[in-house]
Amino acid sequence: MKRSGYTVKPLEEGVSREKCRRWMIRVSVGHDPVTGKRLRPYETFEGTEGEAHLRAMALKVEHGLVPSTGLTVAEYFVGVYLPWARSRVREGSYDGGPRDKTKITRETYRNYEQVTRRYIVPMFGNVGLTDLKPYYVEAKLATIPTLGARRSAYKVLRQGYRRAVRWQLATFVVTDAVDEPVPERVEKPVVKSAQMWDYIDAFEGDEALAAVVIAFAVGLRRSEILAIDREEIDWSVSTPEALGRFRVWRSYHYMNGEGYFEPPKSFTSARTLLLPRWAGEIVRPLAEGTGPLVVHDGERMRPDHLSRHWRDVTGAAGLPVDMPLKNTRHSCGTMLVREDGLPIADVQQLLGHSTPVVTSEFYVQAGEESVERAVAAMSKRTRPTGPNWPKPPENGGKPPETPGSEKERNGIPSGNFKIIRPDFKRASNG
């Protein structure tokens, strides 16, 4: 299809334009000043036909054929920002080494793409990139029904505008004048120590038993558990409290029919952990040999399968607390803080959070245990009694009276004093 200054041609044969997802975009950018030949650079694009046209307009801006002030929000996000974000996606599978902070995960890019198509383009697409106003953003975000979706839309819009300002395609970040949707603290269902064993017993003899035990014992993320190989656990580490040591250095993900590894979520997520002895005694017989610790049909278990399997087993067992698999991580943190009184900083290191605020605000649920410990501590401070305890002073703790007037007691000798006030008027005339 031909438009002003560019063409968009489908690359998938036998597929209608509505279903085609691969396109060739060719833009006319003038003539070579030396040879006089026509310049028509091209590129392939993955997406809908409408998104291919948005990318074509962005190419015209990149080649100086259209002023950047003429970009719409849709042309910028689909034609400029998303292709740039796609170029930063970490390819292949992580096999160790330093974490490249300039790269993003495939799941992060997929979230950018989904939010852009679902919210950014329908709500703000026709508005000029430099014409979008904060009050309009606030009004549109308020129409998104769920808080999580509102936060995602806000964050992607903010990220896109920050990059636009750096590229000098916009003059200010419009979301800086918009209040960020703040999540309300919601009490997540968690279990206590006694209830934890009901869940572990429900998976007795199950292929996911090791995953459930590790999730409760040290609060690992689902993707971190599934990345563990059997030979990575050092069983020579044995103390009265611990059995087995392993290093968390990657996470396992599955997308579009392919399993792959990603580096730790953050710097503090890379950590070395010990298994509590009771957990090590359960996991050790399941970790003999080599290969993935948790398998399904002879292969490393997929994250989505583990979550579904958890839901099926716990639902069939009729356990008292209905919670998803990820809440084992919340339960671990809550038990250690509320039941055992561990400092937040210690639990933060165990869970691999970047700051203690994340641990205290989102992972440790409120409970009566802290109040009970505080009351028990204060209950020890009863009124002291006994013959050896010093008696209170007879004057009630007041300093003894000294002879003389009040001024003398305060160190001021008695006598007559004359207060001399300065004459400012005379001073100014003299």
Secondary structure as GFF3:
##gff-version 3
##sequence-region A 1 430
A	DSSP	beta_strand	2	3	.	.	.	ID=ss1
A	DSSP	beta_strand	6	10	.	.	.	ID=ss2
A	DSSP	beta_strand	22	27	.	.	.	ID=ss3
A	DSSP	beta_strand	42	46	.	.	.	ID=ss4
A	DSSP	alpha_helix	49	62	.	.	.	ID=ss5
A	DSSP	three_ten_helix	68	70	.	.	.	ID=ss6
A	DSSP	alpha_helix	73	76	.	.	.	ID=ss7
A	DSSP	pi_helix	77	81	.	.	.	ID=ss8
A	DSSP	alpha_helix	82	87	.	.	.	ID=ss9
A	DSSP	alpha_helix	106	115	.	.	.	ID=ss10
A	DSSP	pi_helix	116	120	.	.	.	ID=ss11
A	DSSP	alpha_helix	121	124	.	.	.	ID=ss12
A	DSSP	alpha_helix	134	141	.	.	.	ID=ss13
A	DSSP	alpha_helix	147	166	.	.	.	ID=ss14
A	DSSP	three_ten_helix	174	177	.	.	.	ID=ss15
A	DSSP	alpha_helix	193	202	.	.	.	ID=ss16
A	DSSP	alpha_helix	209	218	.	.	.	ID=ss17
A	DSSP	alpha_helix	222	226	.	.	.	ID=ss18
A	DSSP	three_ten_helix	230	232	.	.	.	ID=ss19
A	DSSP	beta_strand	234	238	.	.	.	ID=ss20
A	DSSP	beta_strand	242	248	.	.	.	ID=ss21
A	DSSP	beta_strand	251	255	.	.	.	ID=ss22
A	DSSP	beta_strand	258	262	.	.	.	ID=ss23
A	DSSP	three_ten_helix	267	269	.	.	.	ID=ss24
A	DSSP	beta_strand	271	276	.	.	.	ID=ss25
A	DSSP	alpha_helix	277	283	.	.	.	ID=ss26
A	DSSP	three_ten_helix	284	287	.	.	.	ID=ss27
A	DSSP	beta_strand	295	296	.	.	.	ID=ss28
A	DSSP	beta_strand	299	300	.	.	.	ID=ss29
A	DSSP	alpha_helix	303	317	.	.	.	ID=ss30
A	DSSP	alpha_helix	327	334	.	.	.	ID=ss31
A	DSSP	pi_helix	335	339	.	.	.	ID=ss32
A	DSSP	alpha_helix	344	351	.	.	.	ID=ss33
A	DSSP	alpha_helix	356	358	.	.	.	ID=ss34
A	DSSP	pi_helix	359	363	.	.	.	ID=ss35
A	DSSP	alpha_helix	369	379	.	.	.	ID=ss36
A	DSSP	alpha_helix	406	409	.	.	.	ID=ss37
A	DSSP	alpha_helix	424	429	.	.	.	ID=ss38
###
